[in-house]
Each structure stands twice: as C-alpha cells, then as structure tokens.
C-alpha cells in the first residue's frame, strides 16, 4: 500500500493535491509508514473530478477569447436604455405638471364661482 500511495502522490498534479505540498506528502508517506499513506488517502489525495471537469490555470479560454464583463458606461444597450428611461421620465413629469396646472385652474374657477354666488 505504501508503494501505491507513493506512486499516486508522485503522479498527482501539484495544484490538485490538498492541504500540503507534494514533497511534504512524499516525506509523510515514507517516514510514517502505516499512518502516512492512510493520511495521504484521507487528506492529501486530489478529490475526484466532478462532471464538468476541473479547471486548471491555462486550461481555459485563450486570453483574447476570454469573456469579460463590460462596465455599464461601456455597454451601448445600457446607454440606450438610460436615454429611453430618461425620455420616459421627462414625458411622465410633463404629464404630471400639465395635470397639476389643470387641477389648480379648476380650483381657481370653483373659488371664483363661489365668490360670485
């Protein structure tokens, strides 16, 4: 079992080994014979790769194709949406002002009619 654990440790990728560096695991496996390889399987061995794979540096998108988030002020759709929202808000505000003027005028007329009566 010691030989199997040692071969497994040496053949594992350095960036996937858990808890300690690879060299430390090699020494633990060799120096603490029955406990070392049990510790390797329990705490150091890389976990199984789940569906979807395991990402490692350099295995993703090429730099020029990497998806990047754009800032809102760089996104043309966002800027168009802001302009449209602003026009809609200004139209609503104008409508409210017109409605307020109309109501104020109606109140003045009522007050004038009551004053005449």
C-alpha positions as CSV (number, residue, x, y, z in Angstrom):
1,X,0.0,0.0,0.0
2,X,2.9,2.3,0.7
3,X,4.2,1.9,-2.8
4,X,0.8,2.6,-4.3
5,X,0.3,5.7,-2.2
6,X,3.8,7.0,-3.1
7,X,3.2,6.4,-6.8
8,X,-0.2,8.0,-6.6
9,X,1.3,11.1,-4.8
10,X,4.1,11.5,-7.3
11,X,1.8,11.2,-10.3
12,X,-0.7,13.7,-9.0
13,X,-0.7,17.3,-10.2
14,X,0.9,19.7,-7.7
15,X,-2.0,22.2,-7.9
16,X,-4.6,19.5,-7.2
17,X,-3.0,18.0,-4.0
18,X,-4.8,19.0,-0.9
19,X,-3.6,20.5,2.4
20,X,0.2,20.2,1.9
21,X,2.8,20.5,-0.9
22,X,3.6,17.3,-2.8
23,X,7.1,17.0,-1.3
24,X,5.7,17.1,2.2
25,X,3.3,14.3,1.4
26,X,6.1,12.2,-0.1
27,X,8.1,12.5,3.2
28,X,5.0,11.8,5.3
29,X,4.2,8.7,3.3
30,X,7.8,7.4,3.5
31,X,8.6,8.3,7.1
32,X,5.3,7.5,8.8
33,X,4.7,4.2,7.1
34,X,1.3,2.9,8.1
35,X,-0.1,6.3,9.1
36,X,1.4,8.3,6.2
37,X,-0.3,6.5,3.3
38,X,-3.6,6.5,5.2
39,X,-3.3,10.2,5.8
40,X,-2.5,10.7,2.1
41,X,-5.7,9.0,1.0
42,X,-7.8,10.8,3.7
43,X,-6.4,14.3,3.5
44,X,-4.0,14.8,0.6
45,X,-5.2,12.9,-2.4
46,X,-6.9,15.0,-5.1
47,X,-10.7,14.7,-5.0
48,X,-12.4,13.0,-7.9
49,X,-13.2,15.3,-10.8
50,X,-17.0,16.0,-11.0
51,X,-19.0,16.3,-14.2
52,X,-17.9,19.4,-15.9
53,X,-14.2,18.8,-15.3
54,X,-11.6,20.6,-13.2
55,X,-10.3,24.0,-14.1
56,X,-6.5,24.5,-14.0
57,X,-4.6,27.7,-14.9
58,X,-4.0,27.8,-18.6
59,X,-6.7,25.3,-19.5
60,X,-9.5,27.9,-20.0
61,X,-10.2,30.4,-22.7
62,X,-7.3,31.9,-24.7
63,X,-6.8,35.4,-23.4
64,X,-8.3,37.1,-26.5
65,X,-11.5,35.0,-26.3
66,X,-12.0,35.2,-22.5
67,X,-15.4,36.5,-21.7
68,X,-15.2,39.9,-20.0
69,X,-17.8,41.9,-18.2
70,X,-18.3,45.4,-19.6
71,X,-18.8,48.4,-17.4
72,X,-22.2,49.9,-17.7
73,X,-20.9,53.1,-19.2
74,X,-19.2,51.0,-22.0
75,X,-22.3,49.0,-22.8
76,X,-24.3,50.6,-25.7
77,X,-27.5,48.8,-24.8
78,X,-27.3,50.1,-21.2
79,X,-26.7,53.7,-22.5
80,X,-29.7,53.4,-24.9
81,X,-31.8,52.1,-22.1
82,X,-30.8,55.1,-19.9
83,X,-31.7,57.6,-22.7
84,X,-35.0,55.9,-23.2
85,X,-35.8,55.8,-19.5
86,X,-34.9,59.5,-19.2
87,X,-37.2,60.4,-22.1
88,X,-40.0,58.4,-20.5
89,X,-39.4,60.1,-17.1
90,X,-39.4,63.5,-18.7
91,X,-42.7,62.7,-20.5
92,X,-44.3,61.5,-17.3
93,X,-43.1,64.6,-15.5
94,X,-44.5,66.9,-18.2
95,X,-47.8,65.0,-18.0
96,X,-47.9,65.4,-14.2
97,X,-47.2,69.1,-14.5
98,X,-50.0,69.6,-17.0
99,X,-52.4,67.7,-14.8
100,X,-51.4,69.8,-11.8
101,X,-51.9,73.0,-13.8
102,X,-55.3,71.8,-14.9
103,X,-56.4,70.9,-11.3
104,X,-55.1,74.3,-10.0
105,X,-57.1,76.1,-12.7
106,X,-60.2,74.1,-11.8
107,X,-59.8,75.0,-8.2
108,X,-59.4,78.7,-9.1
109,X,-62.6,78.6,-11.2
110,X,-64.5,76.9,-8.3
111,X,-63.3,79.6,-5.9
112,X,-64.3,82.4,-8.3
113,X,-67.8,80.8,-8.8
114,X,-68.3,80.5,-5.1
115,X,-67.2,84.1,-4.6
116,X,-69.7,85.3,-7.2
117,X,-72.6,83.4,-5.7
